């Protein structure tokens, strides 16, 4: 039976849906919808103290920012984007258009068609989250999205050069230094200077997440997102120091980021708690990591591996790091997770920054029903049908007529009747009446 050496309340989307946040977001969206650029400029000034002549950067300004960065930064951006692009391309290549013949001359098919325009939101705030540009823009371009408009906020009044470079090298067609709800709203509804998009992707704070939720339906979105999560699953073979460091690596994302350890070893659990308490005071980001661990950290000891997998699955965590003797067992034993990180050579930070899988992942239990952002999110799977054999059209018309009349849909039935009459010689009283009236 699971024993909690450290526990914390589980947060849900309902817990995060604060009425004051929802109301404020709704107000901003409505204002941007009504007043366009004027509202965007006003809110950018209030929230970011940022009111440039144009939020959109021209190519010369983008190049100046790229040139201001050390060569190593650019090389690293290019390396990471090549990893993301390669994996996204493999995903795209796995998605085939199909066409089959189900009856003589009856062809059914589907095609994967990219959305026309996507908005990529790359958060900033205290730190530039350059990697989010790779995940949103590169993936959209691999999917074939023709226009990608990328937004990121200024950081303490400055343009984040590394983020702009990442957006540009990823292939963004438009780059805006603009953040918050006003950015998401402008992309979704359009303004005088920002054309609307069909799809929004990218992480953000509670206000940005709420804006995406409210705008969903008017535009598509990647997923509903909450604070970053990590779940470490460990047995007796795991190294407690590695467990402690990796838990804190994700806790530094924010004061509400859950960091959870589930283990079969009580001794390891106790040592991890001790090591976290020892490491935390010296972390430069302890102002986030400390409250995250204090208020949202959990340590759970279970009896055996069966219980380890079951308890792990119950968390439906965004990131699941598996530090066990046979980590690949997780591929068969688990189903509720955003991404798995298998073995001590792999860590969640690799997924966040460099390895190539997408780091925009489901949180707050939504891994029970969805995966994360991937190339398929930017594609619409649409179907088509064609009948070239008149006899098959007549056969389907007869079935359609009977099936539609069971549901009292006479108009649908008559569409089928016309094909059965035209191609099969069937007689229908309502058609005879129409033909007779035309002869009179």
C-alpha positions as CSV (number, residue, x, y, z in Angstrom):
1,X,0.0,0.0,0.0
2,X,1.4,3.4,-0.9
3,X,2.9,5.5,1.9
4,X,3.3,9.2,1.5
5,X,6.5,10.5,3.1
6,X,5.6,13.9,1.6
7,X,2.2,14.8,0.3
8,X,0.5,17.7,-1.4
9,X,-2.9,18.4,-2.8
10,X,-3.5,17.5,-6.4
11,X,-4.3,20.5,-8.6
12,X,-6.9,20.3,-11.4
13,X,-7.9,22.6,-14.2
14,X,-11.0,23.5,-12.1
15,X,-8.7,24.7,-9.3
16,X,-6.8,27.0,-11.7
17,X,-9.9,28.4,-13.2
18,X,-10.0,31.5,-11.0
19,X,-12.9,33.7,-11.7
20,X,-10.9,36.9,-11.5
21,X,-8.4,35.6,-14.1
22,X,-11.3,34.5,-16.4
23,X,-13.0,37.8,-16.2
24,X,-9.9,39.8,-16.8
25,X,-9.0,37.7,-19.8
26,X,-12.5,38.0,-21.2
27,X,-12.3,41.8,-20.9
28,X,-9.0,42.0,-22.7
29,X,-10.1,39.7,-25.5
30,X,-13.3,41.7,-26.0
31,X,-11.4,45.0,-26.0
32,X,-8.9,43.7,-28.6
33,X,-11.8,42.5,-30.7
34,X,-13.4,45.9,-30.6
35,X,-10.5,48.3,-30.7
36,X,-7.8,46.3,-32.4
37,X,-4.3,47.7,-32.4
38,X,-5.2,50.5,-30.0
39,X,-6.2,48.0,-27.3
40,X,-3.1,45.8,-28.0
41,X,-0.8,48.8,-27.5
42,X,-2.6,49.9,-24.4
43,X,-2.3,46.5,-22.7
44,X,1.3,46.0,-23.8
45,X,2.1,49.3,-22.1
46,X,0.3,48.4,-18.9
47,X,1.6,44.9,-18.5
48,X,5.1,45.1,-20.2
49,X,5.8,48.8,-20.4
50,X,6.3,48.2,-24.1
51,X,4.9,50.5,-26.8
52,X,7.2,50.5,-29.8
53,X,6.3,52.1,-33.1
54,X,5.7,48.6,-34.5
55,X,5.4,45.3,-32.6
56,X,6.5,43.4,-35.7
57,X,10.2,43.2,-36.3
58,X,11.4,43.8,-39.9
59,X,14.1,41.6,-41.4
60,X,16.9,44.1,-40.8
61,X,16.1,44.3,-37.1
62,X,15.9,40.5,-36.8
63,X,19.2,40.1,-38.5
64,X,20.8,42.7,-36.2
65,X,19.6,40.8,-33.2
66,X,20.9,37.5,-34.6
67,X,24.3,39.1,-35.4
68,X,24.5,40.4,-31.8
69,X,24.6,36.8,-30.4
70,X,27.8,34.7,-29.9
71,X,28.4,32.2,-32.7
72,X,28.1,29.3,-30.1
73,X,24.5,30.4,-29.3
74,X,23.6,30.3,-33.0
75,X,25.3,27.0,-33.5
76,X,23.4,25.5,-30.5
77,X,20.1,26.9,-31.8
78,X,20.7,25.3,-35.1
79,X,21.7,22.0,-33.5
80,X,18.6,21.7,-31.4
81,X,16.3,22.8,-34.3
82,X,17.9,20.1,-36.4
83,X,16.9,17.5,-33.8
84,X,13.3,18.8,-33.5
85,X,13.0,19.0,-37.3
86,X,14.3,15.5,-37.9
87,X,11.9,14.0,-35.4
88,X,8.9,16.1,-36.6
89,X,9.7,15.0,-40.2
90,X,9.7,11.4,-39.2
91,X,6.3,11.9,-37.6
92,X,5.0,13.6,-40.7
93,X,6.4,10.8,-42.9
94,X,4.4,8.3,-40.9
95,X,1.1,10.0,-41.8
96,X,0.0,8.7,-45.1
97,X,-2.7,9.9,-47.4
98,X,-4.9,6.9,-48.3
99,X,-7.5,5.9,-50.9
100,X,-9.3,2.6,-51.0
101,X,-12.0,1.1,-53.2
102,X,-14.8,-0.2,-51.0
103,X,-17.2,-1.3,-53.7
104,X,-16.8,-1.3,-57.5
105,X,-16.1,2.3,-58.5
106,X,-16.5,3.6,-54.9
107,X,-13.4,5.4,-53.8
108,X,-12.9,6.7,-50.2
109,X,-9.8,8.6,-49.1
110,X,-8.3,10.9,-46.6
111,X,-5.6,13.6,-46.8
112,X,-3.6,15.4,-44.2
113,X,-3.9,19.1,-45.0
114,X,-2.0,21.7,-43.0
115,X,-3.8,24.7,-41.5
116,X,-3.1,27.9,-43.4
117,X,-1.8,30.0,-40.6
118,X,-0.6,29.3,-37.1
119,X,0.3,31.5,-34.2
120,X,3.3,30.5,-32.1
121,X,3.4,31.9,-28.6
122,X,6.9,31.8,-27.0
123,X,6.7,32.9,-23.3
124,X,9.2,35.1,-21.7
125,X,8.5,36.8,-18.3
126,X,11.6,36.5,-16.2
127,X,13.6,34.2,-18.5
128,X,13.7,33.8,-22.3
129,X,12.3,30.4,-23.2
130,X,14.1,30.0,-26.5
131,X,13.3,26.3,-26.8
132,X,9.6,27.0,-27.2
133,X,10.3,28.6,-30.5
134,X,11.8,25.4,-31.8
135,X,8.8,23.3,-30.6
136,X,6.1,25.6,-32.1
137,X,7.6,27.1,-35.2
138,X,9.8,24.2,-36.5
139,X,7.0,21.7,-36.1
140,X,4.5,23.9,-37.8
141,X,6.8,24.4,-40.8
142,X,7.5,20.7,-41.1
143,X,3.7,20.2,-41.2
144,X,3.6,22.5,-44.1
145,X,1.9,25.6,-42.5
146,X,2.3,28.4,-45.0
147,X,2.2,31.3,-42.5
148,X,3.6,31.2,-39.0
149,X,3.3,34.3,-36.9
150,X,5.5,34.1,-33.7
151,X,5.1,36.3,-30.6
152,X,7.3,36.7,-27.5
153,X,7.2,39.4,-24.8
154,X,10.0,41.8,-24.0
155,X,12.0,40.9,-20.9
156,X,12.5,43.8,-18.5
157,X,12.1,46.2,-21.4
158,X,14.5,44.4,-23.7
159,X,14.0,42.3,-26.9
160,X,15.2,38.7,-26.1
161,X,17.7,38.4,-28.9
162,X,18.2,34.6,-28.5
163,X,14.4,34.0,-28.8
164,X,14.1,36.1,-31.9
165,X,17.0,34.3,-33.4
166,X,15.4,31.0,-32.7
167,X,12.1,32.1,-34.2
168,X,13.8,33.4,-37.3
169,X,16.0,30.3,-37.9
170,X,13.0,28.1,-37.3
171,X,11.2,29.7,-40.2
172,X,8.7,32.2,-38.7
173,X,7.2,34.3,-41.3
174,X,6.3,37.1,-38.9
175,X,7.9,38.0,-35.6
176,X,6.3,40.2,-33.0
177,X,7.7,41.4,-29.7
178,X,4.4,41.2,-27.9
179,X,3.2,39.1,-25.0
180,X,0.4,38.1,-22.8
181,X,-3.3,37.9,-23.4
182,X,-3.1,40.8,-25.9
183,X,-0.8,38.9,-28.1
184,X,-2.9,35.7,-28.1
185,X,-6.1,37.7,-28.7
186,X,-4.5,39.7,-31.6
187,X,-3.4,36.5,-33.3
188,X,-6.8,34.8,-32.8
189,X,-9.2,37.7,-33.8
190,X,-6.9,39.8,-35.9
191,X,-6.2,43.6,-35.8
192,X,-5.4,46.3,-38.3
193,X,-1.7,45.2,-38.3
194,X,-1.9,41.5,-37.3
195,X,-3.8,39.1,-39.5
196,X,-5.7,36.4,-37.7
197,X,-4.5,32.8,-37.5
198,X,-6.3,29.5,-37.6
199,X,-4.4,27.7,-34.8
200,X,-2.6,28.8,-31.6
201,X,0.3,26.8,-30.0
202,X,2.7,27.3,-27.2
203,X,2.9,27.4,-23.4
204,X,2.2,30.5,-21.2
205,X,1.2,31.7,-17.8
206,X,-2.3,31.2,-16.3
207,X,-3.6,34.3,-18.2
208,X,-2.3,33.1,-21.6
209,X,-3.7,29.6,-20.9
210,X,-7.1,31.0,-20.0
211,X,-7.0,33.2,-23.1
212,X,-6.4,30.1,-25.3
213,X,-9.3,28.3,-23.5
214,X,-11.7,31.1,-24.1
215,X,-10.7,31.5,-27.8
216,X,-10.8,27.7,-28.5
217,X,-13.5,27.1,-31.2
218,X,-12.8,30.4,-32.9
219,X,-9.3,29.1,-33.4
220,X,-7.8,25.7,-32.8
221,X,-5.3,25.3,-29.9
222,X,-2.6,22.7,-29.2
223,X,-3.8,21.8,-25.7
224,X,-4.9,23.2,-22.3
225,X,-1.7,23.7,-20.3
226,X,-0.9,24.2,-16.6
227,X,2.3,24.4,-14.6
228,X,5.2,22.1,-15.6
229,X,5.3,18.7,-13.8
230,X,7.8,15.9,-13.2
231,X,7.2,12.4,-11.9
232,X,10.3,10.3,-11.1
233,X,9.7,6.5,-10.9
234,X,12.6,4.8,-9.1
235,X,13.5,1.4,-7.7
236,X,16.4,0.2,-5.5
237,X,18.9,0.6,-8.5
238,X,18.2,4.4,-8.8
239,X,20.8,7.0,-7.7
240,X,19.2,9.3,-5.1
241,X,21.4,12.2,-6.0
242,X,20.3,12.0,-9.7
243,X,16.6,11.8,-8.5
244,X,17.0,14.9,-6.3
245,X,18.7,17.0,-9.0
246,X,16.2,16.0,-11.6
247,X,13.2,16.7,-9.4
248,X,14.5,20.2,-8.7
249,X,15.3,20.8,-12.4
250,X,11.6,21.0,-13.1
251,X,10.6,22.6,-9.8
252,X,12.5,25.7,-10.9
253,X,9.9,26.3,-13.6
254,X,7.6,28.0,-11.2
255,X,6.3,28.0,-7.6
256,X,3.4,25.8,-8.5
257,X,5.3,23.1,-10.5
258,X,4.7,19.7,-8.9
259,X,7.8,17.4,-8.4
260,X,6.9,13.9,-7.4
261,X,8.9,10.8,-6.6
262,X,7.3,7.3,-6.5
263,X,9.7,4.6,-5.4
264,X,9.8,1.0,-4.2
265,X,12.7,1.9,-1.8
266,X,12.0,3.7,1.5
267,X,15.8,4.3,2.0
268,X,16.0,6.0,-1.4
269,X,13.0,8.1,-0.7
270,X,14.4,9.4,2.6
271,X,17.8,10.1,1.0
272,X,16.2,12.0,-1.8
273,X,14.3,14.2,0.7
274,X,17.6,14.9,2.5
275,X,19.4,15.7,-0.7
276,X,16.7,18.1,-1.9
277,X,16.9,20.0,1.3
278,X,20.6,20.2,1.0
279,X,20.7,21.3,-2.6
280,X,17.8,23.8,-2.6
281,X,19.4,26.6,-0.6
282,X,22.3,27.0,-3.1
283,X,20.1,27.0,-6.2
284,X,20.0,30.4,-8.0
285,X,16.3,29.7,-8.9
286,X,15.3,28.7,-5.4
287,X,12.7,31.4,-5.3
288,X,10.7,29.2,-7.6
289,X,12.0,25.8,-6.8
290,X,11.7,26.1,-3.0
291,X,7.9,26.9,-2.9
292,X,7.3,24.4,-5.6
293,X,8.9,21.6,-3.6
294,X,7.4,22.8,-0.3
295,X,3.9,23.2,-1.5
296,X,3.6,20.7,-4.4
297,X,6.4,18.1,-3.9
298,X,5.4,14.6,-3.1
299,X,7.4,11.4,-2.1
300,X,5.5,8.1,-2.3
301,X,6.8,4.7,-1.2
302,X,5.1,1.7,-2.8
303,X,5.3,-2.1,-2.1
304,X,6.4,-3.4,-5.5
305,X,6.8,-2.7,-9.2
306,X,3.2,-3.4,-10.0
307,X,2.1,-0.7,-7.6
308,X,4.9,1.6,-8.9
309,X,3.4,1.5,-12.4
310,X,-0.2,1.8,-11.2
311,X,0.5,4.8,-8.9
312,X,2.6,6.4,-11.6
313,X,-0.1,6.1,-14.1
314,X,-2.6,7.6,-11.7
315,X,-0.7,10.9,-11.7
316,X,-1.0,11.2,-15.5
317,X,2.0,13.4,-15.3
318,X,3.4,15.7,-18.0
319,X,7.0,14.3,-17.7
320,X,7.7,10.8,-16.4
321,X,11.3,9.9,-15.7
322,X,11.9,6.2,-15.2
323,X,15.0,5.3,-13.2
324,X,14.5,1.6,-12.8
325,X,16.5,-1.6,-13.6
326,X,14.4,-2.1,-16.7
327,X,13.0,1.3,-17.7
328,X,11.5,0.1,-21.0
329,X,8.9,-1.8,-19.0
330,X,7.2,1.6,-18.8
331,X,6.3,1.4,-22.5
332,X,4.1,-1.6,-21.8
333,X,2.9,-0.8,-18.2
334,X,2.0,2.8,-18.5
335,X,-0.5,4.8,-20.7
336,X,-1.1,8.1,-18.9
337,X,1.8,10.5,-19.5
338,X,2.9,13.3,-21.8
339,X,6.4,12.0,-22.4
340,X,8.6,9.2,-21.0
341,X,12.3,9.6,-20.2
342,X,13.8,6.1,-19.9
343,X,16.9,5.4,-17.9
344,X,19.5,7.4,-16.0
345,X,21.2,8.7,-19.2
346,X,18.0,10.5,-20.2
347,X,16.5,13.4,-18.3
348,X,13.5,15.7,-18.6
349,X,15.8,18.7,-19.2
350,X,16.9,17.0,-22.4
351,X,13.3,17.0,-23.6
352,X,12.8,20.6,-22.6
353,X,15.9,21.9,-24.4
354,X,17.8,19.7,-26.8
355,X,16.8,16.1,-27.6
356,X,14.2,16.7,-30.4
357,X,10.8,15.6,-29.0
358,X,8.3,18.3,-28.4
359,X,8.2,19.9,-25.0
360,X,4.6,21.3,-25.2
361,X,2.9,18.6,-23.2
362,X,-0.3,17.9,-21.3
363,X,-0.5,18.8,-17.6
364,X,-2.9,18.6,-14.7
365,X,-4.1,15.1,-15.5
366,X,-4.9,15.8,-19.2
367,X,-2.5,13.1,-20.2
368,X,-5.4,10.8,-19.5
369,X,-6.9,11.8,-22.8
370,X,-4.3,13.7,-25.0
371,X,-0.7,13.7,-26.0
372,X,1.3,16.8,-26.6
373,X,2.1,19.1,-29.5
374,X,3.4,17.3,-32.6
375,X,3.3,17.7,-36.3
376,X,-0.1,16.2,-36.5
377,X,-1.7,19.0,-34.5
378,X,-1.1,21.4,-37.4
379,X,-2.8,19.0,-39.8
380,X,-6.4,18.5,-40.6
381,X,-7.3,15.0,-41.6
382,X,-10.0,15.5,-44.2
383,X,-11.9,12.9,-46.2
384,X,-13.2,12.6,-49.8
385,X,-15.4,10.2,-51.7
386,X,-16.1,9.5,-55.4
387,X,-18.3,7.1,-57.2
388,X,-17.5,6.3,-60.8
389,X,-19.7,3.1,-61.2
390,X,-23.4,3.9,-61.8
391,X,-24.5,0.5,-60.6
392,X,-22.8,1.1,-57.2
393,X,-24.4,4.5,-56.9
394,X,-27.8,2.9,-57.5
395,X,-27.1,0.3,-54.9
396,X,-26.0,2.9,-52.3
397,X,-29.0,5.0,-53.3
398,X,-31.4,2.2,-52.3
399,X,-29.8,1.7,-48.9
400,X,-29.6,5.4,-48.3
401,X,-33.3,5.8,-49.0
402,X,-34.3,3.1,-46.6
403,X,-31.8,4.2,-43.9
404,X,-32.8,7.9,-44.1
405,X,-36.6,7.1,-43.9
406,X,-36.0,5.1,-40.7
407,X,-34.7,8.4,-39.3
408,X,-37.6,10.4,-40.9
409,X,-35.1,12.3,-43.1
410,X,-37.1,12.4,-46.3
411,X,-34.8,14.9,-48.0
412,X,-31.8,12.6,-47.5
413,X,-33.8,9.6,-48.8
414,X,-34.8,11.5,-51.9
415,X,-31.1,12.1,-52.8
416,X,-30.6,8.4,-52.7
417,X,-33.8,7.8,-54.7
418,X,-32.6,10.0,-57.5
419,X,-29.5,7.8,-58.0
420,X,-31.4,4.6,-57.8
421,X,-33.9,5.9,-60.3
422,X,-31.3,7.4,-62.7
423,X,-28.8,4.5,-62.6
424,X,-30.9,1.5,-61.5
425,X,-34.2,2.1,-63.2
426,X,-36.1,2.1,-59.8
427,X,-39.6,3.8,-59.7
428,X,-40.6,6.2,-57.0
429,X,-44.0,7.8,-56.8
430,X,-42.7,11.2,-55.8
431,X,-40.4,11.2,-58.8
432,X,-43.2,10.1,-61.1
433,X,-45.3,13.0,-59.8
434,X,-42.5,15.5,-60.5
435,X,-41.9,14.1,-64.0
436,X,-45.7,14.2,-64.8
437,X,-46.1,17.7,-63.6
438,X,-43.2,18.8,-65.9
439,X,-45.0,17.3,-68.9
440,X,-48.2,19.2,-68.3
